[in-house]
C-alpha cells in the first residue's frame, strides 16, 4: 500500500475506533456494511478507491470489541475477502 493510502487508512481507523467506542454506528464516510454473501465479514471504504475487510472476533479485553482486519487494498480485496 502506498504511503499516502496508508495514512488515509490510519485516519479511517481512528474514526472507526471512535465510532465503535461511541456505540452509535459508523459515520457515513466510512461506508461500513456487511459483505454480500459472507455472513461474518464486513467491509469499509476509505480514500478514493481503497477498501478494508474485517470481522468481529472473540473479546480479548473485557468490555472491548475485538476486530480482525482481513484485507486492505483496492476493490480487488473483495475477490478473497
GROMACS elastic network, one bead per residue, 0.5 to 0.9 nm:
[ bonds ]
;  ai    aj funct       b0    kb
    1     4     6  0.83012   500
    1     5     6  0.64097   500
    1     6     6  0.61764   500
    1    72     6  0.82912   500
    1    73     6  0.68832   500
    2     5     6  0.54659   500
    2     6     6  0.62194   500
    2     7     6  0.87937   500
    3     7     6  0.61869   500
    3     8     6  0.86729   500
    4     7     6  0.51699   500
    4     8     6  0.64141   500
    4     9     6  0.87635   500
    5     9     6  0.61434   500
    5    10     6  0.86508   500
    5    46     6  0.88227   500
    5    47     6  0.71551   500
    5    48     6  0.89883   500
    5    50     6  0.77142   500
    5    73     6  0.89255   500
    6    10     6  0.62734   500
    6    11     6  0.86950   500
    7    10     6  0.51116   500
    7    11     6  0.63392   500
    7    12     6  0.86508   500
    8    11     6  0.51024   500
    8    12     6  0.61459   500
    8    13     6  0.86060   500
    8    46     6  0.69981   500
    8    47     6  0.61440   500
    9    13     6  0.60844   500
    9    14     6  0.86112   500
    9    46     6  0.67092   500
    9    47     6  0.77027   500
    9    50     6  0.83690   500
    9    51     6  0.89902   500
    9    52     6  0.87117   500
    9    72     6  0.86969   500
   10    13     6  0.50163   500
   10    14     6  0.62643   500
   10    15     6  0.88034   500
   11    14     6  0.51131   500
   11    15     6  0.65054   500
   11    16     6  0.86053   500
   11    46     6  0.89992   500
   12    15     6  0.51737   500
   12    16     6  0.59790   500
   12    17     6  0.86249   500
   12    30     6  0.70188   500
   12    45     6  0.87105   500
   12    46     6  0.64160   500
   12    47     6  0.84591   500
   13    17     6  0.59840   500
   13    18     6  0.83963   500
   14    17     6  0.53966   500
   14    18     6  0.62458   500
   14    19     6  0.86608   500
   15    18     6  0.51133   500
   15    19     6  0.60711   500
   15    20     6  0.84630   500
   15    26     6  0.83447   500
   15    27     6  0.79995   500
   15    30     6  0.81874   500
   16    19     6  0.52059   500
   16    20     6  0.60448   500
   16    21     6  0.86321   500
   16    26     6  0.67665   500
   16    27     6  0.80735   500
   16    30     6  0.75406   500
   17    21     6  0.60938   500
   17    22     6  0.84865   500
   18    21     6  0.52281   500
   18    22     6  0.61195   500
   18    23     6  0.87010   500
   18    26     6  0.88419   500
   19    22     6  0.50310   500
   19    23     6  0.62731   500
   19    24     6  0.66879   500
   19    25     6  0.62040   500
   19    26     6  0.53258   500
   19    27     6  0.70336   500
   20    23     6  0.52901   500
   20    24     6  0.74837   500
   20    25     6  0.68856   500
   20    26     6  0.69614   500
   20    65     6  0.80006   500
   21    24     6  0.83207   500
   21    64     6  0.82096   500
   21    65     6  0.83946   500
   22    25     6  0.77264   500
   23    26     6  0.83214   500
   24    27     6  0.88959   500
   26    29     6  0.83160   500
   26    30     6  0.69339   500
   26    31     6  0.77332   500
   26    32     6  0.66776   500
   27    30     6  0.59227   500
   27    31     6  0.73491   500
   27    32     6  0.81840   500
   28    31     6  0.53075   500
   28    32     6  0.76168   500
   29    32     6  0.84546   500
   29    45     6  0.79684   500
   29    46     6  0.76071   500
   30    44     6  0.58230   500
   30    45     6  0.54798   500
   30    46     6  0.59285   500
   31    43     6  0.78456   500
   31    44     6  0.55106   500
   31    45     6  0.55407   500
   31    46     6  0.78704   500
   32    42     6  0.70321   500
   32    43     6  0.55916   500
   32    45     6  0.68729   500
   33    41     6  0.89707   500
   33    42     6  0.56506   500
   33    43     6  0.55647   500
   33    44     6  0.67435   500
   34    37     6  0.88703   500
   34    38     6  0.76067   500
   34    39     6  0.73201   500
   34    40     6  0.76803   500
   34    41     6  0.61877   500
   34    43     6  0.60899   500
   34    44     6  0.89138   500
   35    38     6  0.55807   500
   35    39     6  0.72268   500
   35    40     6  0.81260   500
   35    41     6  0.58214   500
   35    42     6  0.51418   500
   35    43     6  0.59914   500
   35    53     6  0.84347   500
   35    78     6  0.85745   500
   35    81     6  0.87801   500
   36    39     6  0.75289   500
   36    41     6  0.86500   500
   36    42     6  0.87904   500
   37    41     6  0.88977   500
   38    41     6  0.55062   500
   38    42     6  0.80245   500
   38    81     6  0.87531   500
   39    42     6  0.82750   500
   40    54     6  0.86161   500
   40    55     6  0.60556   500
   40    56     6  0.75191   500
   41    53     6  0.66897   500
   41    54     6  0.57564   500
   41    56     6  0.79437   500
   41    70     6  0.87054   500
   41    81     6  0.75668   500
   42    52     6  0.84199   500
   42    53     6  0.55770   500
   42    54     6  0.52977   500
   42    55     6  0.58789   500
   42    56     6  0.84844   500
   42    81     6  0.89373   500
   43    51     6  0.69568   500
   43    52     6  0.56845   500
   43    54     6  0.62837   500
   43    55     6  0.86055   500
   43    78     6  0.87472   500
   43    81     6  0.87123   500
   44    50     6  0.85210   500
   44    51     6  0.56788   500
   44    52     6  0.52240   500
   44    53     6  0.63265   500
   44    54     6  0.81153   500
   45    48     6  0.84665   500
   45    49     6  0.73588   500
   45    50     6  0.58032   500
   45    52     6  0.64524   500
   45    53     6  0.89039   500
   46    49     6  0.68951   500
   46    50     6  0.53394   500
   46    51     6  0.61340   500
   46    52     6  0.80355   500
   47    50     6  0.57551   500
   47    51     6  0.83927   500
   49    73     6  0.84102   500
   49    74     6  0.60087   500
   49    75     6  0.70082   500
   50    72     6  0.74313   500
   50    73     6  0.54341   500
   50    75     6  0.66600   500
   51    71     6  0.79862   500
   51    72     6  0.57733   500
   51    73     6  0.54165   500
   51    74     6  0.56041   500
   51    75     6  0.61926   500
   51    76     6  0.86241   500
   51    77     6  0.71241   500
   51    78     6  0.84761   500
   52    69     6  0.73191   500
   52    70     6  0.73057   500
   52    71     6  0.54666   500
   52    73     6  0.64138   500
   52    74     6  0.82692   500
   52    75     6  0.89355   500
   52    77     6  0.73967   500
   52    78     6  0.88865   500
   52    81     6  0.85983   500
   53    68     6  0.87401   500
   53    69     6  0.61106   500
   53    70     6  0.53218   500
   53    71     6  0.52168   500
   53    72     6  0.65658   500
   53    77     6  0.75666   500
   53    78     6  0.79698   500
   53    81     6  0.61318   500
   54    67     6  0.66806   500
   54    68     6  0.54779   500
   54    70     6  0.50440   500
   54    71     6  0.72057   500
   54    81     6  0.82491   500
   55    66     6  0.85836   500
   55    67     6  0.58440   500
   55    68     6  0.53640   500
   55    69     6  0.66587   500
   55    70     6  0.73893   500
   56    59     6  0.87066   500
   56    65     6  0.74039   500
   56    66     6  0.58710   500
   56    68     6  0.62568   500
   56    69     6  0.88969   500
   57    60     6  0.83623   500
   57    65     6  0.76667   500
   57    66     6  0.50993   500
   57    67     6  0.55745   500
   57    68     6  0.61948   500
   58    65     6  0.79813   500
   58    66     6  0.62176   500
   58    67     6  0.84550   500
   59    62     6  0.65103   500
   59    63     6  0.77873   500
   59    64     6  0.65948   500
   59    65     6  0.58976   500
   59    66     6  0.52562   500
   59    67     6  0.87801   500
   60    63     6  0.88865   500
   60    64     6  0.75019   500
   60    65     6  0.79416   500
   60    66     6  0.64391   500
   61    64     6  0.55812   500
   61    65     6  0.78214   500
   61    66     6  0.78894   500
   62    65     6  0.83622   500
   69    72     6  0.77875   500
   70    81     6  0.66999   500
   71    77     6  0.60292   500
   71    78     6  0.85533   500
   71    80     6  0.82960   500
   71    81     6  0.62127   500
   72    77     6  0.67053   500
   73    76     6  0.71059   500
   73    77     6  0.60546   500
   74    77     6  0.61404   500
   74    78     6  0.85631   500
   75    78     6  0.60582   500
   75    79     6  0.82212   500
   76    79     6  0.56846   500
   76    80     6  0.78443   500
   76    81     6  0.87827   500
   77    80     6  0.57834   500
   77    81     6  0.55031   500
